């Protein structure tokens, strides 16, 4: 009896294999056309029958089997196991079609449906990141970087720094692309059709999301990238990297951003960077070194050299803003504002430049007023700049709103205005280097 049962099972298996083998390319094409038509007509139940056939028998026919199939599995059927199969088969049969985004989406799905461990999700994100980080979702970039930090901050901080630099460079490229498109569509906003308006809105939303996540990256890196940790790390690795322009650029940038310029290692790194990469960016850092060494003439010439070599207006704006930051660090607030305004002449949508000017005003509150009312009017000027930052640059709007909230709490109250015998809604010129005329709050 057992022998007969075994033979029947074997015969059924052979018959099944034979049936699958008899599926022709023509059969697949017919089923695909039916599936495609039903899916686009939103007849999902009819589409499902042909789709399952395609998933079983025509796995490498078209990537749309998986693009459309994810909607059926996730949104229509809400079947986690089926959705997981869609991602896995797509990666198996179409590994070269937008693989970084697919890995990113797959990780998101597993995470949201609790279908995998943190380590498994991290491994998928790591694959996507290694292929192309610019194609990954904003949230997943953050999850990946947090994972790298958690795993390496104590044992291999350089891995964290390198990953941060890679991610920020990718984010920067995306933000620059969005900035160009936003500027383009805003310039023709009067003539935009519905499609154009949708695109402009999408660019703004994506820019805002990326800007927000950039702040989170900075928060994570700030916790471990201290001068006390950076200096010995870069001293240790300098000899092995003194001709490595990428390593030098990142080391110099990180020490500059963390305010470690007073350490002798900073000048050593900058000069090595300028020698390894005679570039506008290297010269801009070298100008700071010359300035700190008392060579103002040489610093000015080096800044001009740096600036003139650059041709991209967005990068020119960033250099001007970097020069402005250096001037601020030396207490040259008026010069810093002038440089920030020059940055705006190259990139009128630079929210960072407006916010930078706002922080200059904020830092001068106690020096630009003789009484409470006058000092609080400085916050009005700062508030105006922060509002401009939020208005022109979606990527920095979240950060700008935090400053707006702080400044609004410090503008003159009704009592302050009354005691100063000032007129609500009238004009007021702020003293000292600011010299800006603003409106008195009309509360």
C-alpha positions in Angstrom: 0.0 0.0 0.0 2.8 2.4 0.9 4.5 1.6 -2.4 1.3 2.5 -4.3 0.9 5.7 -2.4 4.5 6.7 -3.2 4.0 6.0 -6.9 0.8 8.1 -7.0 2.6 11.0 -5.3 5.5 10.7 -7.7 3.1 10.7 -10.7 1.3 13.8 -9.4 4.6 15.6 -8.9 5.7 14.7 -12.4 2.4 15.9 -13.8 2.7 19.2 -11.9 6.2 19.8 -13.2 5.1 18.9 -16.7 2.2 21.4 -16.5 4.6 24.2 -15.3 7.0 23.3 -18.1 4.3 23.7 -20.6 3.7 27.3 -19.7 4.9 29.2 -22.8 6.1 32.7 -23.2 2.9 33.4 -25.1 0.9 32.2 -22.1 2.9 34.6 -19.9 2.3 37.5 -22.2 -1.4 36.9 -22.3 -1.7 36.7 -18.6 0.5 39.8 -18.2 -1.6 41.9 -20.5 -4.8 40.8 -18.6 -3.1 41.5 -15.3 -1.8 44.9 -16.5 -5.2 46.0 -17.8 -7.1 44.9 -14.7 -4.6 46.5 -12.4 -4.7 49.9 -14.2 -8.5 49.7 -14.1 -8.3 49.1 -10.4 -10.0 45.7 -10.8 -7.7 44.2 -8.2 -9.6 41.0 -7.6 -9.4 40.1 -11.3 -5.8 41.3 -11.4 -4.9 39.1 -8.5 -5.7 35.8 -10.2 -3.4 36.5 -13.2 -0.8 38.1 -11.0 -0.4 34.9 -8.9 0.0 33.0 -12.1 2.8 35.3 -13.2 4.5 35.2 -9.8 4.5 31.4 -10.0 5.3 30.8 -13.7 6.6 34.0 -15.3 8.9 35.4 -12.6 11.3 37.2 -14.9 8.8 38.5 -17.5 8.5 42.1 -16.3 9.5 44.1 -13.3 6.0 45.5 -13.3 4.8 42.2 -11.9 6.6 43.3 -8.7 6.0 47.0 -8.9 2.3 46.6 -9.2 2.3 43.4 -7.2 3.5 45.2 -4.1 0.4 47.3 -4.1 -1.8 44.2 -4.3 0.1 42.4 -1.6 0.5 45.4 0.8 -2.5 47.6 0.2 -5.2 45.4 -1.2 -4.6 42.0 0.3 -2.6 43.3 3.3 -0.7 40.0 3.3 2.8 40.4 4.9 4.0 37.0 3.7 2.9 37.7 0.2 4.5 41.2 0.3 7.7 39.7 1.5 7.7 37.3 -1.4 7.2 40.1 -3.8 10.3 41.9 -2.6 12.5 38.8 -2.5 11.5 37.6 -6.0 12.0 41.1 -7.4 15.5 41.3 -5.9 16.2 37.8 -7.3 14.9 38.2 -10.8 15.5 42.0 -11.3 18.5 42.8 -9.2 19.7 45.6 -11.4 16.4 47.6 -11.5 16.6 50.4 -8.9 18.1 48.0 -6.3 19.0 50.6 -3.7 15.4 51.9 -3.5 14.0 48.3 -3.4 16.2 47.4 -0.5 15.2 50.6 1.2 11.4 49.9 0.6 11.8 46.3 1.7 13.5 47.3 5.0 10.7 49.8 5.6 8.0 47.2 5.0 9.7 44.7 7.3 10.2 47.3 10.0 6.7 48.6 9.9 5.2 45.1 10.0 7.7 43.7 12.6 8.7 40.9 10.2 12.4 41.0 10.9 14.9 41.8 13.6 16.8 45.0 13.9 20.0 43.3 12.7 18.2 41.8 9.6 16.7 45.2 8.7 20.1 46.8 9.2 21.7 44.3 6.9 19.2 45.1 4.1 19.7 48.8 4.6 23.5 48.2 4.4 23.1 46.6 1.0 21.0 49.4 -0.3 23.4 52.0 1.1 26.4 50.2 -0.5 24.6 50.4 -3.9 23.4 54.0 -3.9 22.6 56.0 -0.7 20.9 58.7 -2.7 18.1 56.3 -3.7 17.3 55.4 -0.1 14.4 56.8 1.8 15.1 59.7 4.1 13.9 57.8 7.2 16.0 54.8 6.3 19.1 56.9 5.9 18.6 57.9 9.5 18.0 54.4 10.7 21.1 53.1 8.9 23.3 55.9 10.3 22.0 55.3 13.8 22.8 51.6 13.3 26.3 52.3 12.2 26.8 54.7 15.2 25.5 52.2 17.7 27.7 49.5 16.4 30.9 51.5 16.0 31.0 54.6 18.2 33.2 53.0 20.9 35.2 50.6 18.8 35.6 52.3 15.4 34.5 56.0 15.5 36.2 56.6 12.1 33.6 54.3 10.6 30.9 56.6 12.0 32.6 59.7 10.7 33.1 58.2 7.3 29.5 57.1 7.1 28.3 60.5 8.3 30.4 62.3 5.6 29.1 59.9 2.9 25.5 60.4 4.0 25.8 64.2 4.3 27.4 64.5 0.9 24.5 62.4 -0.6 21.9 64.6 1.2 23.8 67.7 0.1 23.6 66.6 -3.6 19.8 66.0 -3.2 19.2 69.3 -1.5 21.2 71.1 -4.2 19.1 69.4 -6.9 15.9 70.3 -5.1 17.1 73.9 -4.6 17.7 74.2 -8.4 14.3 72.9 -9.2 12.5 75.0 -6.6 14.2 78.1 -8.0 13.3 77.1 -11.5 9.6 76.5 -10.8 9.3 79.5 -8.5 10.6 81.7 -11.3 7.8 80.6 -13.5 5.2 80.2 -10.8 2.6 82.3 -12.6 2.5 80.0 -15.6 2.7 76.7 -13.8 0.0 74.1 -14.6 -1.3 71.6 -12.1 1.5 69.2 -12.9 4.1 71.9 -12.4 2.5 72.9 -9.1 2.5 69.3 -7.9 6.2 69.0 -8.8 7.0 72.3 -6.9 5.1 71.1 -3.9 6.9 67.7 -4.0 10.3 69.4 -4.2 9.5 71.5 -1.2 8.3 68.6 0.8 11.3 66.5 0.0 13.7 69.3 0.7 12.0 69.9 4.1 12.3 66.2 5.0 15.9 66.0 4.0 16.7 69.2 5.9 15.0 67.8 9.0 16.9 64.5 8.8 20.2 66.4 8.3 19.6 68.0 11.7 19.2 64.6 13.2 22.5 63.4 11.7 24.2 66.4 13.2 22.7 65.6 16.6 24.0 62.1 16.5 27.5 63.1 15.3 27.8 65.9 17.8 27.6 63.5 20.7 30.8 61.7 19.6 32.7 64.1 17.4 34.3 66.3 20.1 37.7 68.0 19.8 39.0 65.7 22.5 38.2 62.7 20.4 39.0 64.1 16.9 42.5 65.5 17.6 44.1 62.2 18.8 42.3 60.3 16.1 43.5 62.5 13.3 47.0 62.7 14.8 47.2 58.9 14.8 46.0 58.6 11.2 47.7 61.7 9.6 50.9 60.0 8.3 48.9 57.3 6.5 46.6 59.9 5.0 48.6 63.0 4.4 48.2 62.7 0.6 44.6 61.4 0.8 42.6 64.5 -0.3 39.2 62.9 0.7 40.4 62.0 4.2 42.0 65.4 4.6 39.0 67.3 3.4 36.7 65.5 5.8 39.2 65.9 8.7 39.6 69.6 8.1 35.8 70.1 7.7 35.0 68.3 10.9 37.5 70.1 13.0 36.3 73.4 11.5 32.7 72.7 12.2 33.5 71.5 15.7 35.5 74.7 16.5 38.9 72.9 16.8 40.8 75.4 14.8 42.9 76.5 17.7 44.7 73.1 17.9 48.0 73.1 15.9 46.8 70.0 14.1 44.2 72.0 12.2 46.8 74.1 10.4 48.8 71.0 9.7 45.7 69.3 8.1 44.8 72.4 6.1 48.2 72.8 4.6 48.3 69.1 3.7 44.8 69.4 2.2 45.8 72.4 0.1 48.9 70.5 -1.2 47.0 67.3 -1.9 44.0 69.0 -3.5 44.7 72.6 -4.8 41.0 73.4 -4.9 38.6 76.2 -4.0 37.6 74.4 -0.8 41.2 73.8 0.3 42.1 77.5 -0.4 39.1 78.7 1.6 40.3 76.8 4.7 43.9 78.0 4.1 42.5 81.6 4.2 41.3 80.9 7.7 44.7 79.7 8.8 46.4 82.8 7.3 43.9 85.0 9.1 44.4 83.3 12.4 48.2 83.8 11.9 47.7 87.5 11.5 48.2 87.6 7.7 45.0 89.4 6.8 46.3 90.5 3.4 47.2 86.9 2.5 43.9 85.6 3.8 41.9 88.0 1.7 43.9 87.1 -1.4 43.4 83.4 -0.7 39.7 83.8 -0.3 39.5 85.6 -3.6 41.5 82.9 -5.2 39.2 80.2 -3.7 36.0 82.1 -4.8 37.2 82.9 -8.3 38.1 79.3 -9.1 34.5 78.2 -8.3 31.9 78.5 -11.1 28.8 77.0 -9.5 26.7 79.8 -8.0 25.4 77.5 -5.2 28.9 76.6 -4.2 30.0 80.2 -4.4 27.2 81.0 -1.9 28.4 78.3 0.4 32.0 79.6 0.3 30.8 83.1 1.1 28.9 81.7 4.0 31.9 79.9 5.2 33.9 83.1 5.1 31.1 84.7 7.0 31.3 82.1 9.7 35.1 82.7 10.0 34.5 86.4 10.4 31.9 85.7 13.1 34.3 83.5 15.0 36.7 86.5 15.0 34.0 88.8 16.3 33.7 90.7 13.0 29.9 90.7 13.0 29.4 93.5 10.5 31.8 91.8 8.0 30.2 88.5 8.6 26.8 90.0 7.7 28.2 91.5 4.5 29.6 88.2 3.5 26.3 86.5 4.2 24.5 89.0 2.0 27.0 88.3 -0.7 26.1 84.6 -0.3 22.5 85.6 -0.9 23.4 87.4 -4.1 24.5 84.0 -5.5 21.7 82.0 -3.9 18.7 84.1 -2.9 17.0 81.0 -1.5 19.8 80.2 1.0 17.9 79.9 4.2 21.1 79.2 6.0 22.4 82.7 5.1 19.3 84.4 6.5 19.4 82.3 9.6 23.1 83.0 10.0 22.3 86.8 10.0 19.6 86.1 12.6 22.1 84.5 14.9 24.5 87.5 14.4 21.7 89.8 15.6 20.8 87.5 18.5 24.5 87.5 19.6 24.5 91.3 19.6 21.3 91.9 21.8 23.2 93.2 24.8 25.5 95.4 22.7 23.0 97.1 20.5 20.6 98.6 23.0 20.7 100.9 26.0 17.5 99.6 27.6 15.2 96.7 27.6 13.0 97.9 24.8 16.0 98.6 22.5 17.5 95.3 23.2 14.3 93.5 22.6 13.9 95.3 19.2 17.1 93.4 18.2 15.1 90.2 18.5 12.6 91.7 16.0 15.3 92.0 13.4 16.5 88.5 14.2 12.9 87.3 13.9 12.5 88.8 10.5 15.6 87.0 9.2 14.5 83.7 10.7 11.1 84.1 9.0 12.8 84.8 5.7 14.9 81.7 6.1 11.8 79.5 6.7 10.0 81.1 3.7 12.7 80.7 1.1 14.3 77.4 2.0 12.2 74.3 2.9 15.3 72.4 3.8 15.9 74.6 6.8 12.3 75.5 7.7 12.1 73.2 10.7 15.3 74.6 12.2 14.2 78.1 11.4 10.9 77.7 13.2 12.7 76.8 16.4 14.6 80.1 16.2 11.3 81.9 15.3 9.7 80.5 18.5 12.6 81.7 20.6 12.7 85.2 19.1 9.0 85.7 19.3 9.1 85.2 23.0 11.7 88.0 23.3 10.3 90.8 21.2 9.0 93.9 23.1 5.7 93.4 25.0 2.9 96.0 25.2 4.3 97.1 28.5 7.9 97.5 27.1 6.5 99.6 24.2 4.4 101.7 26.4 7.3 102.4 28.9 9.6 103.4 26.0 6.9 105.8 24.7 7.2 104.1 21.3 4.4 103.8 18.8 3.2 100.3 18.0 3.6 99.6 14.2 6.0 102.5 13.9 9.6 102.3 12.6 12.6 101.8 14.8 16.3 101.9 13.8 18.5 99.5 15.8 21.8 100.9 17.2 25.4 99.8 16.8 26.7 97.8 13.8 23.2 96.4 12.9 21.7 99.8 11.9 18.6 98.1 10.5 15.2 99.7 10.5 12.3 97.5 11.6 8.7 97.7 12.6 7.7 98.0 16.3 5.4 95.0 17.1 1.7 96.0 17.0 0.4 93.8 19.8 
